[in-house]
Amino acid sequence: MNSEKEKWVLLILLTIIWGSSFILIKKSLEHYGPFQVGALRVLIAGILLAPVAMLNIRKFPRKRLKWLIVAAVAGNFIPMFLFPLAETEVSSSIAGIVNSMMPIFVILIGALFWKFKTTGRQMIGVAISFSGACLLMLSGAEGDSLKIVPILWLLLATLLYAVSVTTVKSKLSDVPAKILSAFVFFFILFLPSLITLASTGFFKNFEGTKGEFIGLGYVSLLSVFGTGLAMMLNYRLLSISTPLFASTVTLLMPIVAVLWGVLDGESLTGLQFAGGFIIIGGLLFLRAKSSKA
């Protein structure tokens, strides 16, 4: 598979996986607190990737440790807590629309700190898709009052994601995706997530009830697919495309979130159909060869 086809396959896979994360976070929060959900998500990913990290320990990029820490903390640790915290007060629809701002943050951070070149076509494509994401989520936001603090948490998480992807592209793109994910979750984040989980009283209060195991199942799905596997795919996508292209996954994710809502009994409105078509239209515009995304 050539890189042009591969990056679109990866984008679709990431859209499905990360677009399903919002409902998994919501279900997990029915059984655990936001800090427990975030810590479990990182910890389980670290356990699963431990063998890969240990087998490739000699490939650890020691000279670029500071960049690895920046990418890990900004993209794989702090946001894991900010999203569950926010979703205790706002709907997953609101979380989805705020997360769709990531390409805009990527453009700003890339231009300010990494001197990434962004074409006019790319910016127009992102703007079109973002307007579609806003339209798509309007009906989901009906009846929700916009609470400032959780919105700020979501904005911070999205900004940190942009910091992470631009850092990976600039300083770590030569590290194989699977190895990079293993280093991030095992060597960098395993201990902090373990300490965080212990501080919530998880190990002391866990009683092995049915509800706790159901919640653990949701978090495990979120961790295995939405964290471990997704980050491998994302790092691979970053190595063969641009941070802006990789970030457009956040514009497609609301479509998956809406489909989950339909499966959960919600109706699909004409407004949501229109939003979905606009998002796809923006990405097709962005895909044009002249953009070199």
C-alpha positions in Angstrom: 0.0 0.0 0.0 1.4 3.4 -1.0 1.6 6.1 1.6 -1.2 8.1 0.0 -3.7 5.3 0.4 -2.3 4.2 3.8 -2.8 7.6 5.4 -6.5 7.6 4.4 -7.0 4.1 5.7 -5.3 5.1 9.0 -7.5 8.3 9.1 -10.7 6.2 8.8 -9.6 3.6 11.4 -8.7 6.4 13.9 -12.0 8.1 13.2 -13.9 4.9 14.1 -11.8 4.2 17.2 -11.5 7.7 18.6 -15.1 8.5 17.6 -16.2 5.7 19.8 -14.2 6.9 22.8 -16.7 9.5 24.0 -19.4 6.9 24.6 -16.9 4.6 26.3 -15.8 7.4 28.6 -19.4 8.1 29.4 -20.1 4.5 30.2 -16.9 4.2 32.3 -17.9 7.3 34.3 -21.0 5.4 35.4 -18.8 3.1 37.5 -15.6 5.1 38.3 -14.5 8.7 38.9 -12.8 10.8 36.2 -9.3 10.4 37.7 -9.8 6.7 37.9 -10.9 6.4 34.3 -8.0 8.5 33.1 -5.4 6.6 35.2 -6.8 3.1 34.3 -6.8 4.1 30.6 -3.1 4.9 30.7 -2.1 2.1 33.1 -3.7 -0.7 31.1 -2.1 0.6 27.9 1.3 0.6 29.7 0.8 -3.0 30.9 -0.1 -4.3 27.4 2.8 -2.5 25.7 5.4 -3.4 28.4 6.8 -6.4 26.4 7.3 -4.2 23.4 9.1 -1.6 25.4 11.4 -4.0 27.2 12.3 -5.9 24.0 13.3 -2.6 22.3 14.8 -0.8 25.3 18.1 -0.3 23.4 16.3 1.8 20.9 15.1 4.3 23.5 15.9 7.8 22.2 17.7 9.0 25.3 19.1 12.1 23.6 15.5 13.2 22.8 14.0 12.2 26.2 12.7 15.7 26.8 10.7 15.6 23.6 9.4 12.2 24.4 8.2 13.5 27.8 6.6 16.5 26.2 4.7 14.3 23.7 3.7 11.8 26.4 2.5 14.2 29.0 0.8 16.6 26.5 -0.9 13.9 24.3 -1.3 10.8 26.5 -1.6 11.8 30.1 -3.1 15.2 31.0 -5.9 15.0 28.4 -6.9 11.5 29.7 -8.1 13.2 32.8 -9.4 16.4 31.3 -11.9 14.7 29.0 -13.5 12.6 31.8 -13.6 15.6 34.1 -15.3 17.7 31.5 -17.8 14.9 30.6 -19.1 14.8 34.2 -20.6 18.3 33.5 -21.2 18.6 29.7 -22.4 16.2 27.1 -20.3 14.1 24.8 -21.7 16.3 21.9 -20.0 19.4 23.4 -16.8 17.4 24.0 -16.9 16.4 20.3 -17.3 19.8 18.9 -14.5 21.3 21.1 -12.2 18.5 20.2 -12.8 19.4 16.5 -10.8 22.5 17.1 -7.6 20.5 17.1 -6.6 21.2 13.4 -6.8 25.0 14.2 -4.5 24.6 17.2 -2.2 22.5 15.0 -2.0 25.3 12.5 -1.2 27.9 15.2 1.3 25.8 17.1 3.0 24.5 14.0 3.4 28.0 12.6 4.5 29.5 16.0 7.0 26.9 17.2 7.9 24.5 14.4 7.6 26.8 11.3 5.3 24.3 9.6 4.0 25.6 6.2 0.3 25.6 5.8 -1.3 26.2 2.4 -4.5 28.3 1.9 -6.2 25.2 0.6 -5.5 23.3 3.8 -6.8 26.1 5.9 -10.0 26.4 3.8 -10.5 22.6 4.0 -10.1 22.6 7.8 -12.5 25.6 8.1 -15.2 23.9 5.9 -14.9 20.6 7.9 -15.0 22.4 11.3 -18.2 24.3 10.3 -19.7 20.9 9.4 -18.6 19.5 12.8 -20.3 22.5 14.5 -23.5 21.9 12.5 -23.4 18.2 13.1 -23.3 18.6 16.9 -25.8 21.4 17.2 -28.8 19.1 17.8 -26.7 17.1 20.4 -26.0 20.3 22.3 -29.6 21.4 22.5 -30.8 21.9 26.0 -27.2 21.9 27.3 -26.0 25.1 29.0 -22.5 25.9 28.0 -20.5 25.7 31.2 -17.3 27.7 31.1 -14.9 25.6 33.3 -15.4 22.2 31.6 -15.2 23.9 28.2 -11.8 25.3 29.2 -10.7 21.8 30.2 -11.7 20.5 26.8 -9.9 23.4 25.1 -6.8 22.8 27.1 -6.9 19.0 26.3 -7.3 19.8 22.6 -4.4 22.3 22.7 -2.2 19.7 24.4 -3.1 17.2 21.7 -1.8 19.7 19.1 1.4 20.2 21.1 1.9 16.5 21.1 1.4 15.8 17.5 3.6 18.7 16.3 6.3 17.6 18.7 6.2 14.0 17.5 6.3 15.1 13.8 9.2 17.4 14.4 11.4 15.4 16.8 10.3 11.8 17.0 8.9 10.8 13.5 11.8 8.5 12.8 10.9 6.2 15.8 8.7 3.3 14.7 5.1 3.9 15.8 4.8 0.7 17.9 8.0 1.3 19.7 7.2 5.0 20.3 3.8 4.0 21.8 5.4 1.4 24.1 8.0 3.9 25.3 5.4 6.5 26.0 3.0 4.3 28.0 5.4 2.1 29.8 8.6 4.0 30.5 7.2 7.5 30.8 3.6 7.2 32.0 3.2 3.9 33.8 4.4 5.0 37.2 2.6 8.4 37.2 -0.7 6.7 36.2 -0.2 4.0 38.9 0.4 6.7 41.6 -2.6 8.6 40.4 -4.8 5.5 40.5 -3.6 4.6 44.0 -4.2 8.1 45.3 -7.9 7.8 44.3 -8.3 4.9 46.6 -9.0 2.5 43.8 -7.0 -0.5 45.1 -8.3 0.1 48.7 -12.0 0.4 47.7 -12.2 -2.1 44.8 -14.6 -4.9 46.0 -15.0 -6.9 42.8 -18.7 -6.1 42.3 -20.4 -6.8 39.0 -20.7 -3.0 38.4 -17.0 -2.6 39.0 -16.1 -5.3 36.5 -18.5 -3.9 33.9 -16.8 -0.5 34.3 -13.4 -2.1 34.1 -14.6 -3.7 30.8 -15.5 -0.3 29.4 -12.2 1.3 30.5 -10.3 -1.7 29.1 -11.9 -1.2 25.7 -11.1 2.5 25.9 -7.5 1.7 26.8 -6.8 -1.1 24.4 -8.4 0.5 21.3 -8.8 4.2 22.1 -5.4 4.6 23.7 -2.8 1.8 22.9 -3.8 0.8 19.4 -5.0 4.3 18.4 -1.7 5.9 19.4 0.3 3.4 17.3 -1.9 4.2 14.3 -1.7 8.0 15.0 2.1 7.9 15.3 2.3 6.0 12.0 0.0 8.5 10.4 2.2 11.3 11.6 5.3 9.6 10.1 3.7 9.5 6.6 1.7 12.7 6.6 1.5 16.2 8.2 0.3 17.1 11.7 -2.6 19.0 10.1 -3.8 16.0 8.1 -3.5 13.7 11.1 -5.5 16.2 13.2 -8.4 16.1 10.7 -9.5 12.9 12.4 -11.1 15.1 15.0 -13.4 16.6 12.4 -14.6 13.1 11.4 -15.1 11.8 14.9 -18.4 13.6 15.5 -19.9 11.5 12.7 -19.1 8.3 14.6 -20.4 9.8 17.8 -23.7 10.6 16.1 -24.0 7.0 14.8 -23.4 5.7 18.3 -26.3 8.0 19.4 -28.6 6.5 16.7 -27.7 3.0 17.9 -28.5 4.1 21.4 -32.0 5.2 20.3 -31.5 8.7 19.1 -32.8 9.9 15.7 -30.6 11.2 12.9 -31.8 14.7 11.8 -31.4 16.5 8.5 -29.1 18.9 10.3 -26.8 16.0 11.2 -26.8 14.7 7.7 -25.9 18.1 6.4 -23.1 18.4 8.9 -21.7 15.1 7.9 -21.6 15.9 4.2 -19.9 19.3 4.9 -17.2 17.5 7.0 -16.5 15.1 4.2 -16.6 17.9 1.6 -13.9 19.8 3.5 -11.7 16.7 3.8 -12.1 16.0 0.0 -11.0 19.6 -0.6 -8.1 19.1 1.8 -7.2 15.9 0.0 -6.6 17.6 -3.4 -3.0 16.8 -4.6 -2.2 20.5 -4.7 -2.5 20.6 -0.8 0.3 18.0 -0.3 -1.2 17.1 3.1 
